[in-house]
Amino acid sequence: MSRIANLNRRYAAAASVALNGVAIIAVGDPTGARLNAAVRRLLLAIRDDGPGAWDDLLGAAKALRWRLITQPQPASFNPLLVEMGEEVRRQVSRLRGAVADEALLEELAAAAQVASDAVSPIGAVLARSIKEAGPSGCVVVAASKPAQMALATWLSDFDTPVLTVGELDRSQPDVGQAFVVGPPRFYRSSLVTAPVLNVVKFFMPAWFSDRSIPRSPIAAYADGAIRIGAAVFVEGDISEPVNADGEGEVEEDFLPQPSWGGRKSADRLPGPDEVAARKVLLSGNLAIYLDDGDRIRALDPEQPPGERVVYTEVNAVRPGTHLLLRQGETERGALYRTALALLASKGPAVDAAQKAWKEALARRLGLISFPEAVRELRARGVRTADRVRAWTDPSLMRPAKDEDFDALLSWLEIPVQPTFGLATMLRRAHHQASANLRDQLERAVSEADLSTMERYGHWRLDIGQEGVRGLLATRVLAISPQTEIVLRHDARVPFEDRSGQWLE
């Protein structure tokens, strides 16, 4: 289909949804309602007692509830649901005797047991709707990539495509209806404000009270902005446990959230061998401290083979980004050694020259303040003087601009040659080493089954190739809003951290 035909279909779909609104199929789910009521009681207890002892139980309970909402397939296609129910009960057992509200613990354990064993009525209604529409009449939209893969396995016999919102937008399938799994608030506004299909239906539990339709971020600034309406259709048993506290919603985020705590390092400027970095939680119970320096290597599984290994700007890293990291050290350090090896007999001289000017720079920065160093360098015409601390890093070849490096060496009272030429030679070798590594990675990725990474969020490249060994692809789960001062050589190095264990 031509681009013009696709655009015409898009306009027709937008007009249809604007005129008719969307449908919300609110399905009675008593077991899910019981778990939700228990989680809300837990949130109220935490609001009164403060976080700490309850945190792991809250994370496990919210993760179980999230999966009930977004993955309503039968237990045979949802083994993690059972594991999450068991995890809630383990956390309850851990807290027995440590907290006062034993009744709440008992209710959470019982609710988790029932919820993880029950057959989801939402899944039954969704399956029935797919049969009524026919495999060529609808597409199922999932809240995340893991949910999409799990639902696709369950619905494979229906021959109905299951897509994420991004995949729906790119593929624009020629079907009539989009069956969206989960409440509207779990999805970005473009699903309804710029729809791909004429009919959009959300399948969600009746106990989830927020049925609001997301609006475009610019709608508040537009005259006569279109508001998408919603028709609610209720099915099944909508009875819910009595809410004794009488409170309304006590939370905004239904997905488990990380607890970052307060800043650990002092509020100061980084030292010569330090950087300001944000903690990034990664799948596989890993984390890194990500500084705001050079670009970082990433993996885009949606690109065609040969184009999946990319560099991305640090400020473009988001939850869902797949990073390619080297275990035990930064990629920059490994590439530095590889570049020296490419220089063969000239490698030792290059390495010695690099160490000499970087050590001189570190000594100079130890004698004067950072602002003073920046002022002096700018007075000499160094336009990137604010990166002076970063240039002490052994894995950074030299300032990018020739005139900046020339002025820096003069400031350090080091003869420009041969240091300038040797550093430039090393930079060319570093570029070659990086290109060789990218080729190796592309071959490894093209030969691998990426479904493991997409399902579980991480994948180790244990294939034995030199340069690739020890690398892993891992998905970003969350990024801390605050920076910490860390040693430069610790930045971008993965380490074990279970803070993101409840994040999907």
C-alpha positions, -999 to 999 in steps of 0.1 A, spaced: 0 0 0 13 34 -9 22 61 16 -7 83 4 -31 54 8 -18 48 44 -22 85 52 -57 85 39 -65 54 61 -49 72 91 -72 103 85 -102 80 82 -93 62 114 -88 95 133 -122 108 121 -139 76 131 -125 75 166 -131 112 171 -167 107 161 -175 74 178 -150 74 206 -134 42 220 -149 13 238 -139 1 273 -147 -35 281 -147 -35 319 -146 -72 330 -156 -83 365 -126 -99 382 -133 -107 419 -100 -123 426 -81 -94 410 -103 -70 430 -94 -88 462 -57 -85 455 -61 -48 445 -79 -40 477 -51 -57 497 -24 -38 479 -43 -5 486 -44 -14 523 -7 -21 521 -1 14 505 -21 30 533 0 11 559 32 23 542 18 59 542 13 56 579 45 37 588 69 49 562 88 28 537 115 3 546 103 -30 559 74 -31 535 92 -23 503 99 -58 489 64 -70 497 49 -39 480 71 -45 449 61 -82 446 24 -74 452 24 -46 426 42 -67 401 16 -95 405 -12 -71 401 4 -55 370 7 -89 354 -30 -97 361 -39 -65 343 -16 -67 313 -12 -104 307 -46 -122 312 -37 -154 295 -43 -188 312 -18 -200 338 -3 -226 313 9 -196 292 17 -175 323 42 -193 345 56 -161 360 22 -153 374 25 -184 397 61 -174 406 50 -139 415 22 -152 438 48 -174 455 71 -144 459 44 -124 476 39 -153 501 76 -155 507 77 -118 515 48 -122 538 65 -150 557 96 -128 560 76 -100 577 57 -122 601 65 -109 636 83 -78 622 52 -57 616 21 -51 636 -6 -57 610 -7 -95 609 -42 -94 594 -30 -75 564 -2 -100 558 -26 -129 560 -50 -111 535 -21 -104 510 -9 -140 511 -44 -153 506 -53 -128 478 -20 -136 460 -27 -173 462 -62 -170 448 -52 -145 421 -23 -166 408 -44 -198 407 -76 -183 391 -85 -182 354 -86 -146 343 -121 -136 331 -105 -108 311 -86 -133 290 -118 -153 284 -137 -121 272 -107 -112 250 -105 -146 235 -143 -146 228 -140 -112 212 -112 -123 189 -132 -153 177 -162 -131 170 -141 -106 150 -121 -133 132 -83 -135 128 -84 -110 99 -107 -86 117 -86 -75 146 -52 -70 162 -42 -73 199 -22 -45 214 1 -52 244 14 -28 271 51 -39 267 74 -61 247 74 -90 273 36 -88 274 34 -88 236 55 -120 234 36 -138 261 2 -129 246 14 -139 211 23 -174 223 -11 -178 239 -30 -164 208 -9 -182 182 -38 -206 174 -60 -177 167 -37 -163 139 -43 -129 153 -13 -105 154 -2 -92 187 18 -59 186 31 -32 208 19 4 202 51 12 183 47 -19 161 11 -11 154 20 24 143 48 12 120 30 -18 104 -5 -2 101 -22 -36 96 -52 -39 73 -77 -49 99 -108 -33 114 -103 -33 152 -76 -29 178 -81 -49 210 -60 -32 236 -51 -51 268 -51 -28 298 -66 5 308 -62 36 286 -39 53 311 -13 26 305 -8 37 269 4 69 252 -22 93 239 -14 87 202 -31 53 204 -64 72 204 -56 107 192 -38 95 161 -52 60 157 -42 35 131 -76 16 131 -112 28 130 -122 9 162 -102 8 194 -114 -13 224 -97 -15 258 -100 -47 278 -95 -41 315 -106 -52 350 -138 -36 363 -121 -29 396 -97 -5 379 -116 27 385 -96 51 363 -112 49 328 -100 83 316 -88 86 280 -53 101 276 -51 134 258 -24 148 236 1 169 255 -6 199 233 -44 196 237 -44 220 266 -29 247 243 -53 242 214 -85 259 208 -114 235 203 -92 204 210 -109 172 203 -118 151 233 -121 114 226 -152 99 243 -155 64 257 -184 40 260 -181 16 289 -194 -20 287 -194 -40 319 -193 -78 318 -193 -104 345 -193 -103 383 -182 -68 393 -186 -73 431 -156 -60 451 -144 -64 487 -158 -37 510 -132 -9 514 -133 -4 551 -110 27 550 -133 45 526 -104 60 508 -102 67 471 -71 59 450 -40 60 470 -14 57 442 -5 70 408 19 43 396 5 8 393 38 -5 380 63 -11 408 86 19 412 123 20 423 132 35 456 162 57 450 166 71 485 186 102 492 218 112 475 248 93 489 277 115 477 282 151 490 269 180 470 302 190 454 321 192 421 337 159 409 374 155 415 399 149 386 393 112 387 355 114 393 324 120 373 288 130 381 266 101 370 231 88 373 223 53 385 206 32 358 187 1 367 190 -27 341 173 -60 335 191 -91 348 195 -75 383 222 -52 371 229 -15 372 255 11 360 264 46 368 260 65 335 280 97 331 271 124 306 302 119 285 306 103 251 279 83 233 272 48 244 268 17 224 232 3 221 213 -24 204 181 -18 184 164 -51 177 138 -35 155 164 -26 128 173 -50 100 203 -73 104 235 -53 99 221 -21 113 212 -32 149 244 -21 167 243 16 171 257 45 191 232 66 210 236 99 228 236 96 266 207 120 270 187 98 246 189 67 268 154 59 281 136 30 299 134 3 272 167 12 255 190 -18 251 226 -11 260 256 -31 250 280 -33 280 312 -51 288 313 -70 320 340 -60 345 352 -29 326 341 -1 303 341 -7 265 364 24 263 391 6 283 389 -25 262 390 -5 229 421 14 241 440 -19 245 428 -31 212 439 1 195 474 -2 210 476 -37 197 467 -25 162 497 -1 163 520 -31 168 556 -19 175 545 17 179 521 8 206 545 12 236 557 47 225 521 58 220 511 45 254 540 62 271 532 95 255 496 93 265 504 85 301 529 114 302 506 142 291 476 128 310 497 126 342 509 162 337 473 173 333 462 155 365 491 171 384 481 206 371 444 200 380 456 190 415 473 224 419 445 247 407 407 246 409 386 234 381 370 268 374 405 283 373 417 256 348 387 263 326 394 300 326 430 296 317 423 272 289 396 293 274 419 323 275 442 302 252 413 295 229 403 260 241 366 259 232 359 226 250 378 236 282 349 223 304 359 188 295 394 192 310 387 166 338 376 140 312 409 143 293 427 126 323 408 94 315 433 70 300 406 56 276 400 91 260 425 96 232 427 134 231 406 165 227 385 162 195 396 195 180 432 198 169 435 234 180 422 225 215 448 197 219 476 220 206 467 247 231 463 221 259 498 208 254 512 243 253 494 251 286 510 219 301 544 231 287 548 198 267 563 200 232 535 196 207 554 169 188 557 140 190 528 138 215 502 154 191 511 130 163 512 99 185 478 107 201 463 113 166 477 80 155 461 63 185 427 80 177 427 65 142 436 31 156 408 35 181 383 43 153 394 12 135 391 -10 166 356 4 172 346 -4 136 360 -39 139 341 -45 171 309 -32 155 313 -57 126 319 -85 151 288 -75 171 266 -72 140 276 -107 130 270 -121 165 236 -103 167 225 -114 132 233 -151 140 215 -150 174 179 -155 184 169 -122 198 137 -135 212 154 -143 245 166 -108 249 132 -93 240 114 -117 264 137 -114 294 153 -80 287 190 -92 287 212 -114 267 249 -124 271 271 -127 240 289 -158 252 300 -169 218 338 -169 223 348 -144 196 377 -121 206 364 -86 213 328 -98 218 334 -121 247 320 -107 280 296 -83 263 259 -83 272 228 -66 259 205 -54 287 174 -33 288 171 0 308 144 -2 334 147 31 352 170 61 355 176 79 388 165 116 388 196 125 408 234 123 402 261 108 423 298 114 423 316 82 414 351 72 403 356 77 366 367 41 361 335 28 378 312 46 354 294 25 328 306 -8 344 278 -32 352 274 -44 388 249 -65 406 219 -46 419 184 -60 428 167 -26 431 149 -32 398 138 -68 404 101 -58 405 102 -36 373 90 -52 341 
